[in-house]
């Protein structure tokens, strides 16, 4: 799980062009949106595309995505349960 979390941090930085951010800057449980990393709805779409391409994970209902997208850890847990 820890390796997946680190991989996700690197993938988020790359997919979202967070050039000034390092994996160490992103806490495992830091909120991705709002006061945490400060991502927005456009970033959420990029994350969805990244999850589908790199992890084979599809999100059916956008309402279900909110708790999944809370932090890198919740993304990793979802991928661990639902990924290829």
Secondary structure, DSSP 8 states (H G I E B T S, - for coil): -HHHHHHHHHHHHHHTT-TT--GGGS-TTS-SBTTSS-B-HHHHHHHHHHHHHHH------HHHHHHHTS-HHHHHHHHHHH--
